[in-house]
Amino acid sequence: MGAGVSGQRHEVVECIQVIQDLKMKLTDGAGHHEIKSNLDSLRFILRGSVHKAIAVGDESAGKRAEVDQISDRIKAGIARRTTSEDKLRDSFAKCREEQPEEIPLTKLKDALIDLGIQPENVEHFARQARTQCTNKTIDFDAFKRIALGPSVLESWTTSLPLAALLADSLPLPPSQDEDPVRNITTLSASQIECISDAFSKALSTMLTEHVKRLKEAYDGMDKPKESNSNLAKFQVVDMSSGVIEDFHKGFQHRIGSCPLKFFEAMKAEHCNRPGHDKKFVVTNYRIFTCPKREWELVVEGSDFTEDEKRGHRQIPEVDELLKLPQAVEANLTREEVISIVLYTGPMVICVMIHIIM
């Protein structure tokens, strides 16, 4: 901005100088060619100024358009997270077919689009539903959790200390005896505007730094590694790394929280990874089971075999537990409730075995 103003000031000085020279030549009775030369110089300077002004105008218009797009995304995100129960039920009802309490997974995108959710988030939520739902349909409670759940980038942005930054921006009461939260209610519109401006500048600095770290991390991942088939068995290989401070700060400080797919990772751990089919005895129920079988019973709702019916074991339904006031108040995710059910059951034996070993 400063460079642009400086350039404009220089052009204005040039124009004034040319006009003064032109006045002097007119006063002295200068010839036609000299006057024409001054007019050509003035025209050249003005033409350059016009072109620059147009370029600056185009740049400003482009920036305004980009800001408008970002504002639209923010408004859409706020609208999604504050969607009313009635609106959710209305969008859900539009996509119902034969079963009154469920919609096909193939219609989930239509229901999400009807809510006004952005296309990139629609794809993310639909993919999430396909991995979590064992049937080809989805009920309203699952639809609601998905529609109001975190967006595709929130797993990274939650690693940014935005709440702490905002807290630093807010004023504290002059007396320690006063309630600092109540003090916020006394903020005037002018104070809120000043806080927002300062917060915006600090956010810009923070985002720049975190984007830089994220880029460095991805550049390190993309850097081709030299392979040498003649390396000795215990020879040390150079690998991408940082300084010792990076080690102590941890990965999250450097690249933020990874976009973890908890459900897929949990399913793979119980159903595909080594040990998934290793059977162990559950003494209180007098049965044999394994991680994969426990996943089938708890998550996929598989029926008990005749042998498994011994001991009258009862497994609570995950979806029902998610509706409990305690689960709602604690804002538990489906993955967390699945973990609770699994590891308050026979799977706790696997944990104890690992601890002992």
Backbone hydrogen bonds, N-H to C=O, Kabsch-Sander energy under -0.5 kcal/mol:
donor,donor_aa,acceptor,acceptor_aa,energy
5,V,1,M,-2.1
6,S,2,G,-2.3
7,G,3,A,-2.3
8,Q,4,G,-2.1
9,R,5,V,-2.3
10,H,6,S,-2.0
11,E,7,G,-2.0
12,V,8,Q,-2.2
13,V,9,R,-2.2
14,E,10,H,-2.1
15,C,11,E,-2.3
16,I,12,V,-2.4
17,Q,13,V,-2.3
18,V,14,E,-2.4
19,I,15,C,-2.5
20,Q,16,I,-2.5
21,D,17,Q,-2.3
22,L,18,V,-2.3
23,K,19,I,-2.3
24,M,20,Q,-2.3
25,K,21,D,-2.2
26,L,22,L,-2.3
27,T,23,K,-2.5
28,D,24,M,-2.4
29,G,26,L,-0.6
30,A,25,K,-3.7
35,I,31,G,-1.9
36,K,32,H,-2.6
37,S,33,H,-2.0
38,N,34,E,-1.8
39,L,35,I,-2.3
40,D,36,K,-2.5
41,S,37,S,-2.0
42,L,38,N,-2.4
43,R,39,L,-2.6
44,F,40,D,-2.3
45,I,41,S,-2.3
46,L,42,L,-2.5
47,R,43,R,-2.5
48,G,44,F,-2.1
49,S,45,I,-2.0
50,V,46,L,-2.3
51,H,47,R,-2.3
52,K,48,G,-2.2
53,A,49,S,-2.4
54,I,50,V,-2.5
55,A,51,H,-2.4
56,V,52,K,-2.8
57,G,53,A,-2.4
58,D,54,I,-2.7
59,E,55,A,-2.4
60,S,56,V,-2.5
61,A,57,G,-2.5
62,G,58,D,-2.5
63,K,59,E,-2.3
64,R,60,S,-2.7
65,A,61,A,-2.3
66,E,62,G,-2.0
67,V,63,K,-2.6
68,D,64,R,-2.4
69,Q,65,A,-1.9
70,I,66,E,-2.2
71,S,67,V,-2.7
72,D,68,D,-2.2
73,R,69,Q,-1.9
74,I,70,I,-2.4
75,K,71,S,-2.7
76,A,72,D,-2.4
77,G,73,R,-2.3
78,I,74,I,-2.5
79,A,75,K,-2.6
80,R,76,A,-2.3
81,R,77,G,-2.3
82,T,78,I,-1.4
83,T,80,R,-1.4
88,L,84,S,-2.1
89,R,85,E,-2.5
90,D,86,D,-2.2
91,S,87,K,-2.4
92,F,88,L,-2.3
93,A,89,R,-2.6
94,K,90,D,-1.6
95,C,91,S,-0.6
95,C,92,F,-1.0
96,R,93,A,-1.2
97,E,102,E,-0.6
102,E,99,Q,-1.1
103,I,138,I,-2.2
105,L,136,K,-2.8
107,K,104,P,-1.7
108,L,105,L,-1.1
111,A,107,K,-1.9
112,L,108,L,-2.4
113,I,109,K,-2.8
114,D,110,D,-2.1
115,L,111,A,-0.9
116,G,113,I,-1.7
117,I,112,L,-1.7
121,N,118,Q,-0.6
122,V,118,Q,-2.2
123,E,119,P,-2.1
124,H,120,E,-1.5
125,F,121,N,-2.9
126,A,122,V,-2.5
127,R,123,E,-2.2
128,Q,124,H,-2.1
129,A,125,F,-2.2
130,R,126,A,-1.9
131,T,127,R,-1.4
132,Q,128,Q,-1.5
133,C,129,A,-2.6
134,T,132,Q,-0.6
138,I,103,I,-2.4
140,F,101,E,-0.8
143,F,139,D,-2.2
144,K,140,F,-2.8
145,R,141,D,-2.2
146,I,142,A,-2.2
147,A,143,F,-2.8
148,L,144,K,-2.2
149,G,146,I,-0.7
154,E,151,S,-0.8
156,W,153,L,-1.2
157,T,153,L,-2.2
158,T,154,E,-2.1
159,S,156,W,-1.7
160,L,157,T,-1.6
162,L,160,L,-2.3
165,L,161,P,-2.0
166,L,162,L,-2.6
167,A,163,A,-2.4
168,D,164,A,-2.2
169,S,165,L,-1.1
170,L,166,L,-1.0
170,L,167,A,-0.6
178,E,175,S,-1.2
183,N,179,D,-1.9
184,I,180,P,-0.7
184,I,181,V,-0.9
185,T,181,V,-0.6
185,T,182,R,-1.2
186,T,183,N,-1.5
187,L,184,I,-1.7
192,I,188,S,-2.5
193,E,189,A,-2.0
194,C,190,S,-2.1
195,I,191,Q,-2.7
196,S,192,I,-2.5
197,D,193,E,-2.2
198,A,194,C,-2.4
199,F,195,I,-2.8
200,S,196,S,-2.4
201,K,197,D,-1.9
202,A,198,A,-2.2
203,L,199,F,-2.7
204,S,200,S,-2.0
205,T,201,K,-1.9
206,M,202,A,-2.6
207,L,203,L,-3.2
208,T,204,S,-2.1
209,E,205,T,-1.9
210,H,206,M,-2.5
211,V,207,L,-2.7
212,K,208,T,-1.9
213,R,209,E,-2.2
214,L,210,H,-2.5
215,K,211,V,-2.5
216,E,212,K,-2.4
217,A,213,R,-2.2
218,Y,214,L,-2.4
219,D,215,K,-2.8
220,G,216,E,-2.1
221,M,217,A,-1.8
222,D,218,Y,-2.5
223,K,219,D,-1.2
231,L,228,N,-1.5
235,Q,232,A,-1.4
246,D,243,V,-0.8
247,F,243,V,-1.2
248,H,244,I,-1.7
249,K,245,E,-1.9
250,G,246,D,-1.5
253,H,249,K,-0.5
254,R,250,G,-1.0
255,I,251,F,-3.0
256,G,251,F,-0.6
256,G,252,Q,-1.8
260,L,258,C,-2.6
262,F,260,L,-1.0
265,A,261,K,-2.4
266,M,262,F,-2.9
267,K,263,F,-2.6
268,A,264,E,-2.4
269,E,265,A,-2.3
270,H,266,M,-1.9
271,C,267,K,-2.4
272,N,268,A,-2.3
273,R,268,A,-2.7
276,H,273,R,-2.0
278,K,275,G,-1.2
279,K,277,D,-0.6
280,F,289,T,-2.6
282,V,287,I,-3.3
283,T,281,V,-0.7
285,Y,282,V,-0.6
286,R,282,V,-1.5
287,I,282,V,-1.4
289,T,280,F,-2.3
292,K,276,H,-2.6
294,E,290,C,-2.3
295,W,291,P,-2.1
296,E,292,K,-2.1
297,L,293,R,-2.1
298,V,294,E,-2.7
299,V,295,W,-2.4
300,E,295,W,-1.4
302,S,296,E,-2.6
309,K,305,T,-1.0
309,K,306,E,-0.6
310,R,307,D,-1.3
312,H,309,K,-1.7
321,L,317,E,-2.1
322,L,318,V,-2.1
323,K,319,D,-0.6
323,K,320,E,-0.7
324,L,321,L,-1.2
328,V,324,L,-2.4
329,E,325,P,-3.0
330,A,326,Q,-2.0
331,N,327,A,-0.5
331,N,328,V,-0.8
332,L,327,A,-2.2
337,V,333,T,-2.0
338,I,334,R,-2.5
339,S,335,E,-2.1
340,I,336,E,-2.0
341,V,337,V,-2.4
342,L,338,I,-2.8
343,Y,339,S,-2.7
344,T,340,I,-0.6
344,T,341,V,-0.7
345,G,342,L,-1.0
347,M,342,L,-1.0
348,V,345,G,-2.0
349,I,346,P,-2.1
350,C,347,M,-0.6
351,V,347,M,-1.3
352,M,348,V,-2.4
353,I,349,I,-2.4
354,H,350,C,-2.1
355,I,351,V,-2.3
356,I,352,M,-2.6
357,M,353,I,-2.5
